[in-house]
Amino acid sequence: MSKEDTLQSVPNLQLEIIQKAASFVKEGGVLVYATCSLLEEENKGVARSFEKSEVFRNGGFVPWPFSEDGFSEGGTHRGADHEITLLPSEWNDGVFFARYKKG
């Protein structure tokens, strides 16, 4: 499998996984999507696809902002308020999180 094929197939698989996981979240529950990747396609790309999906809309999911918890941005890069990317450091190789609440 070529690098291009992988960059297309892995995000598709990740989207399938988050959509399946969403079906198990109870009302008032939380869904966290996390990767150990810094690739846009695997991170924000999958999060945006999930947010545009029927599963998201019909499931009653909403983004859950980290600012509600007073989370500090120290050493992080934040896109949307419900997403955080931890850049590589001596403690990690880079991590992405997006979180959502259901209804």
PyMOL commands that place a pseudoatom at each C-alpha (Angstrom):
pseudoatom trace, name=CA, resn=MET, resi=1, chain=A, elem=C, hetatm=0, pos=[0.000, 0.000, 0.000]
pseudoatom trace, name=CA, resn=SER, resi=2, chain=A, elem=C, hetatm=0, pos=[1.418, 3.389, -0.973]
pseudoatom trace, name=CA, resn=LYS, resi=3, chain=A, elem=C, hetatm=0, pos=[1.710, 6.337, 1.401]
pseudoatom trace, name=CA, resn=GLU, resi=4, chain=A, elem=C, hetatm=0, pos=[-1.094, 8.097, -0.492]
pseudoatom trace, name=CA, resn=ASP, resi=5, chain=A, elem=C, hetatm=0, pos=[-3.352, 5.050, -0.152]
pseudoatom trace, name=CA, resn=THR, resi=6, chain=A, elem=C, hetatm=0, pos=[-2.641, 4.919, 3.569]
pseudoatom trace, name=CA, resn=LEU, resi=7, chain=A, elem=C, hetatm=0, pos=[-3.377, 8.635, 3.999]
pseudoatom trace, name=CA, resn=GLN, resi=8, chain=A, elem=C, hetatm=0, pos=[-6.767, 8.020, 2.411]
pseudoatom trace, name=CA, resn=SER, resi=9, chain=A, elem=C, hetatm=0, pos=[-7.680, 4.704, 4.027]
pseudoatom trace, name=CA, resn=VAL, resi=10, chain=A, elem=C, hetatm=0, pos=[-6.622, 5.355, 7.642]
pseudoatom trace, name=CA, resn=PRO, resi=11, chain=A, elem=C, hetatm=0, pos=[-8.795, 8.480, 8.141]
pseudoatom trace, name=CA, resn=ASN, resi=12, chain=A, elem=C, hetatm=0, pos=[-11.742, 6.623, 6.588]
pseudoatom trace, name=CA, resn=LEU, resi=13, chain=A, elem=C, hetatm=0, pos=[-11.246, 3.775, 9.062]
pseudoatom trace, name=CA, resn=GLN, resi=14, chain=A, elem=C, hetatm=0, pos=[-10.884, 6.234, 11.950]
pseudoatom trace, name=CA, resn=LEU, resi=15, chain=A, elem=C, hetatm=0, pos=[-14.157, 7.906, 10.950]
pseudoatom trace, name=CA, resn=GLU, resi=16, chain=A, elem=C, hetatm=0, pos=[-15.901, 4.526, 10.911]
pseudoatom trace, name=CA, resn=ILE, resi=17, chain=A, elem=C, hetatm=0, pos=[-14.517, 3.805, 14.389]
pseudoatom trace, name=CA, resn=ILE, resi=18, chain=A, elem=C, hetatm=0, pos=[-15.639, 7.112, 15.933]
pseudoatom trace, name=CA, resn=GLN, resi=19, chain=A, elem=C, hetatm=0, pos=[-19.076, 6.747, 14.363]
pseudoatom trace, name=CA, resn=LYS, resi=20, chain=A, elem=C, hetatm=0, pos=[-19.423, 3.217, 15.745]
pseudoatom trace, name=CA, resn=ALA, resi=21, chain=A, elem=C, hetatm=0, pos=[-18.179, 4.328, 19.170]
pseudoatom trace, name=CA, resn=ALA, resi=22, chain=A, elem=C, hetatm=0, pos=[-20.726, 7.177, 19.120]
pseudoatom trace, name=CA, resn=SER, resi=23, chain=A, elem=C, hetatm=0, pos=[-23.521, 4.618, 18.981]
pseudoatom trace, name=CA, resn=PHE, resi=24, chain=A, elem=C, hetatm=0, pos=[-22.532, 3.399, 22.473]
pseudoatom trace, name=CA, resn=VAL, resi=25, chain=A, elem=C, hetatm=0, pos=[-22.568, 6.841, 24.153]
pseudoatom trace, name=CA, resn=LYS, resi=26, chain=A, elem=C, hetatm=0, pos=[-25.510, 7.305, 26.499]
pseudoatom trace, name=CA, resn=GLU, resi=27, chain=A, elem=C, hetatm=0, pos=[-27.473, 10.542, 26.814]
pseudoatom trace, name=CA, resn=GLY, resi=28, chain=A, elem=C, hetatm=0, pos=[-25.331, 12.990, 28.808]
pseudoatom trace, name=CA, resn=GLY, resi=29, chain=A, elem=C, hetatm=0, pos=[-22.217, 10.950, 28.013]
pseudoatom trace, name=CA, resn=VAL, resi=30, chain=A, elem=C, hetatm=0, pos=[-18.908, 11.986, 26.524]
pseudoatom trace, name=CA, resn=LEU, resi=31, chain=A, elem=C, hetatm=0, pos=[-17.074, 10.920, 23.370]
pseudoatom trace, name=CA, resn=VAL, resi=32, chain=A, elem=C, hetatm=0, pos=[-13.342, 11.574, 22.997]
pseudoatom trace, name=CA, resn=TYR, resi=33, chain=A, elem=C, hetatm=0, pos=[-11.520, 11.128, 19.704]
pseudoatom trace, name=CA, resn=ALA, resi=34, chain=A, elem=C, hetatm=0, pos=[-7.764, 10.864, 20.187]
pseudoatom trace, name=CA, resn=THR, resi=35, chain=A, elem=C, hetatm=0, pos=[-4.814, 9.969, 17.994]
pseudoatom trace, name=CA, resn=CYS, resi=36, chain=A, elem=C, hetatm=0, pos=[-1.075, 9.737, 18.458]
pseudoatom trace, name=CA, resn=SER, resi=37, chain=A, elem=C, hetatm=0, pos=[-0.621, 11.467, 15.117]
pseudoatom trace, name=CA, resn=LEU, resi=38, chain=A, elem=C, hetatm=0, pos=[0.033, 15.040, 14.025]
pseudoatom trace, name=CA, resn=LEU, resi=39, chain=A, elem=C, hetatm=0, pos=[-1.381, 14.562, 10.515]
pseudoatom trace, name=CA, resn=GLU, resi=40, chain=A, elem=C, hetatm=0, pos=[-4.278, 16.924, 9.705]
pseudoatom trace, name=CA, resn=GLU, resi=41, chain=A, elem=C, hetatm=0, pos=[-6.050, 14.165, 7.765]
pseudoatom trace, name=CA, resn=GLU, resi=42, chain=A, elem=C, hetatm=0, pos=[-6.154, 11.920, 10.827]
pseudoatom trace, name=CA, resn=ASN, resi=43, chain=A, elem=C, hetatm=0, pos=[-6.978, 14.649, 13.315]
pseudoatom trace, name=CA, resn=LYS, resi=44, chain=A, elem=C, hetatm=0, pos=[-9.010, 17.680, 12.328]
pseudoatom trace, name=CA, resn=GLY, resi=45, chain=A, elem=C, hetatm=0, pos=[-9.980, 16.016, 9.068]
pseudoatom trace, name=CA, resn=VAL, resi=46, chain=A, elem=C, hetatm=0, pos=[-11.666, 13.104, 10.854]
pseudoatom trace, name=CA, resn=ALA, resi=47, chain=A, elem=C, hetatm=0, pos=[-13.145, 15.403, 13.524]
pseudoatom trace, name=CA, resn=ARG, resi=48, chain=A, elem=C, hetatm=0, pos=[-14.679, 17.654, 10.820]
pseudoatom trace, name=CA, resn=SER, resi=49, chain=A, elem=C, hetatm=0, pos=[-16.042, 14.651, 8.927]
pseudoatom trace, name=CA, resn=PHE, resi=50, chain=A, elem=C, hetatm=0, pos=[-17.607, 13.327, 12.134]
pseudoatom trace, name=CA, resn=GLU, resi=51, chain=A, elem=C, hetatm=0, pos=[-19.123, 16.748, 12.889]
pseudoatom trace, name=CA, resn=LYS, resi=52, chain=A, elem=C, hetatm=0, pos=[-20.702, 16.804, 9.409]
pseudoatom trace, name=CA, resn=SER, resi=53, chain=A, elem=C, hetatm=0, pos=[-22.024, 13.251, 9.681]
pseudoatom trace, name=CA, resn=GLU, resi=54, chain=A, elem=C, hetatm=0, pos=[-25.565, 12.054, 10.256]
pseudoatom trace, name=CA, resn=VAL, resi=55, chain=A, elem=C, hetatm=0, pos=[-24.346, 10.210, 13.349]
pseudoatom trace, name=CA, resn=PHE, resi=56, chain=A, elem=C, hetatm=0, pos=[-23.224, 13.516, 14.890]
pseudoatom trace, name=CA, resn=ARG, resi=57, chain=A, elem=C, hetatm=0, pos=[-26.333, 15.482, 13.930]
pseudoatom trace, name=CA, resn=ASN, resi=58, chain=A, elem=C, hetatm=0, pos=[-28.911, 12.810, 14.681]
pseudoatom trace, name=CA, resn=GLY, resi=59, chain=A, elem=C, hetatm=0, pos=[-27.100, 11.565, 17.776]
pseudoatom trace, name=CA, resn=GLY, resi=60, chain=A, elem=C, hetatm=0, pos=[-27.375, 14.882, 19.593]
pseudoatom trace, name=CA, resn=PHE, resi=61, chain=A, elem=C, hetatm=0, pos=[-23.639, 15.445, 19.885]
pseudoatom trace, name=CA, resn=VAL, resi=62, chain=A, elem=C, hetatm=0, pos=[-22.142, 18.881, 20.486]
pseudoatom trace, name=CA, resn=PRO, resi=63, chain=A, elem=C, hetatm=0, pos=[-18.505, 19.948, 20.778]
pseudoatom trace, name=CA, resn=TRP, resi=64, chain=A, elem=C, hetatm=0, pos=[-17.416, 20.087, 24.431]
pseudoatom trace, name=CA, resn=PRO, resi=65, chain=A, elem=C, hetatm=0, pos=[-15.015, 23.029, 24.840]
pseudoatom trace, name=CA, resn=PHE, resi=66, chain=A, elem=C, hetatm=0, pos=[-11.926, 22.575, 26.981]
pseudoatom trace, name=CA, resn=SER, resi=67, chain=A, elem=C, hetatm=0, pos=[-12.396, 26.168, 28.162]
pseudoatom trace, name=CA, resn=GLU, resi=68, chain=A, elem=C, hetatm=0, pos=[-15.358, 24.954, 30.251]
pseudoatom trace, name=CA, resn=ASP, resi=69, chain=A, elem=C, hetatm=0, pos=[-12.805, 23.179, 32.423]
pseudoatom trace, name=CA, resn=GLY, resi=70, chain=A, elem=C, hetatm=0, pos=[-10.332, 26.060, 32.569]
pseudoatom trace, name=CA, resn=PHE, resi=71, chain=A, elem=C, hetatm=0, pos=[-7.783, 23.923, 30.717]
pseudoatom trace, name=CA, resn=SER, resi=72, chain=A, elem=C, hetatm=0, pos=[-4.502, 25.790, 30.253]
pseudoatom trace, name=CA, resn=GLU, resi=73, chain=A, elem=C, hetatm=0, pos=[-2.913, 25.938, 26.820]
pseudoatom trace, name=CA, resn=GLY, resi=74, chain=A, elem=C, hetatm=0, pos=[0.626, 25.535, 28.122]
pseudoatom trace, name=CA, resn=GLY, resi=75, chain=A, elem=C, hetatm=0, pos=[2.619, 23.539, 25.541]
pseudoatom trace, name=CA, resn=THR, resi=76, chain=A, elem=C, hetatm=0, pos=[-0.398, 22.884, 23.352]
pseudoatom trace, name=CA, resn=HIS, resi=77, chain=A, elem=C, hetatm=0, pos=[-1.839, 24.045, 20.082]
pseudoatom trace, name=CA, resn=ARG, resi=78, chain=A, elem=C, hetatm=0, pos=[-5.563, 24.556, 19.993]
pseudoatom trace, name=CA, resn=GLY, resi=79, chain=A, elem=C, hetatm=0, pos=[-7.682, 24.696, 16.886]
pseudoatom trace, name=CA, resn=ALA, resi=80, chain=A, elem=C, hetatm=0, pos=[-11.367, 24.714, 17.723]
pseudoatom trace, name=CA, resn=ASP, resi=81, chain=A, elem=C, hetatm=0, pos=[-12.049, 25.060, 21.446]
pseudoatom trace, name=CA, resn=HIS, resi=82, chain=A, elem=C, hetatm=0, pos=[-12.987, 21.383, 21.755]
pseudoatom trace, name=CA, resn=GLU, resi=83, chain=A, elem=C, hetatm=0, pos=[-9.692, 20.236, 20.187]
pseudoatom trace, name=CA, resn=ILE, resi=84, chain=A, elem=C, hetatm=0, pos=[-6.174, 20.144, 21.543]
pseudoatom trace, name=CA, resn=THR, resi=85, chain=A, elem=C, hetatm=0, pos=[-2.920, 19.049, 19.966]
pseudoatom trace, name=CA, resn=LEU, resi=86, chain=A, elem=C, hetatm=0, pos=[-0.019, 18.297, 22.276]
pseudoatom trace, name=CA, resn=LEU, resi=87, chain=A, elem=C, hetatm=0, pos=[3.111, 18.956, 20.309]
pseudoatom trace, name=CA, resn=PRO, resi=88, chain=A, elem=C, hetatm=0, pos=[6.016, 16.511, 20.580]
pseudoatom trace, name=CA, resn=SER, resi=89, chain=A, elem=C, hetatm=0, pos=[8.115, 16.928, 23.702]
pseudoatom trace, name=CA, resn=GLU, resi=90, chain=A, elem=C, hetatm=0, pos=[10.237, 14.839, 25.995]
pseudoatom trace, name=CA, resn=TRP, resi=91, chain=A, elem=C, hetatm=0, pos=[6.959, 13.414, 27.390]
pseudoatom trace, name=CA, resn=ASN, resi=92, chain=A, elem=C, hetatm=0, pos=[5.105, 12.498, 24.177]
pseudoatom trace, name=CA, resn=ASP, resi=93, chain=A, elem=C, hetatm=0, pos=[5.390, 12.091, 20.415]
pseudoatom trace, name=CA, resn=GLY, resi=94, chain=A, elem=C, hetatm=0, pos=[2.423, 14.346, 19.728]
pseudoatom trace, name=CA, resn=VAL, resi=95, chain=A, elem=C, hetatm=0, pos=[-1.256, 13.746, 20.492]
pseudoatom trace, name=CA, resn=PHE, resi=96, chain=A, elem=C, hetatm=0, pos=[-4.582, 15.102, 19.236]
pseudoatom trace, name=CA, resn=PHE, resi=97, chain=A, elem=C, hetatm=0, pos=[-7.863, 15.191, 21.198]
pseudoatom trace, name=CA, resn=ALA, resi=98, chain=A, elem=C, hetatm=0, pos=[-11.371, 16.251, 20.219]
pseudoatom trace, name=CA, resn=ARG, resi=99, chain=A, elem=C, hetatm=0, pos=[-14.225, 15.854, 22.665]
pseudoatom trace, name=CA, resn=TYR, resi=100, chain=A, elem=C, hetatm=0, pos=[-17.986, 15.889, 22.435]
pseudoatom trace, name=CA, resn=LYS, resi=101, chain=A, elem=C, hetatm=0, pos=[-21.016, 15.636, 24.720]
pseudoatom trace, name=CA, resn=LYS, resi=102, chain=A, elem=C, hetatm=0, pos=[-24.220, 13.870, 23.832]
pseudoatom trace, name=CA, resn=GLY, resi=103, chain=A, elem=C, hetatm=0, pos=[-27.442, 15.809, 24.404]
for i in range(1, 103): cmd.bond("trace and resi %d" % i, "trace and resi %d" % (i + 1))
show_as sticks, trace
zoom trace
